[in-house]
């Protein structure tokens, strides 16, 4: 039963990790084409797409170490998926924006927060992997990296399919709806609170890297 619970929690966490990054990568395949039709420069397309990576990096350094040490894994996953879903719907709203300046600002904001929430979930996932299998750190880290890079590869492909089949709005609304529904699967995650993660040595604290 313990093995079953561990494996179920691990696979569920991998699934959240995968889909979170898939959805953050969707616009990479179609935003340049869409922006060309709207006379938005390649420069701004790059800035809008890159905003998610900025949000991800800032989150991993400044935000994740604070909240991951305090909230349970289930709570973190639910908050991150809902937040990312909201950011995806906000991105879909770009289609209705006519003013170019508003379009650029909304694009930057929506992508930034998409990256922020995927960043928190990314740190949460790796912390959960180690907490579930504390004696197999190298193995679960390798699996996590495989999940992450598989999502980065699959996301643009899925985005191109959705955009080609249904257009800009559907390419965000369909995944956004799935994100909200997926939070129900959080009940299959192990209820790893911050104390349980600390008990196996999983605690984010940058200054501890300087400890001898």
C-alpha positions, 0 to 999 in steps of 0.5 A, a space after each residue: 500500500 505504501 508503494 502504491 501511494 508513493 507511485 500514485 503520488 509521484 506519477 500525479 506530480 509528474 503529470 502536473 509538472 508536465 502539463 504545466 509546462 506544456 501550457 506555458 509553451 503553447 504560444 511559441 508555435 503560433 504567436 509570431 504568425 498571429 502578431 504578424 497579422 496584427 502588425 506587431 513586430 518580431 521584437 515585441 513577439 520575443 518580449 512577450 514570449 520571453 516574459 514567461 521565462 523572466 517570471 519563472 526565473 524571478 519566482 524560482 529565486 525570490 518567491 518559491 523559497 518562501 511559499 514552498 517552505 510553508 504550504 503543503 504540496 496539494 495546496 501549492 499545486 492547486 494554487 499554481 494550476 488555478 493561477 496558470 489557468 487564469 493567466 492563460 485566459 488572460 492571454 486569450 483576451 488579447 484577441 479582443 484588444 484593439 489598442 496596440 499598447 494595451 495589447 503589448 502590456 496585457 501580453 507581457 503581464 499574462 505571460 509573466 504570471 504564467 511563468 511565475 505560476 509554472 515556476 512555483 509548480 516546477 520547484 514544488 514538483 522537484 521538492 515533492 519528487 525528493 520527498 516521496 523518494 528521498 533515497 533516490 534523489 538522482 533518479 527522480 531528478 532525472 525523471 523530473 528533467 525528462 518530464 520537463 523537457 518532454 513538455 517543452 517539446 510537446 507544448 509548441 506542437 500542441 499549440 500549433 495544432 490548436 491554433 490551426 484547428 480553432 484559432 487564437 482564442 481556442 488555443 488558450 481557452 481549451 487548455 485553460 479549461 483543462 487546467 482548471 479541471 485538472 486541479 481535481 487530480 490534486 487529491 491523488 497527491 501525497 499530502 506533503 506539508 512543509 514539515 514532512 519535506 523538511 524531515 527528509 532534507 527538502 528545504 529551500 534556503 539560498 544562504 544555506 548553500 554557503 554553509 560548510 
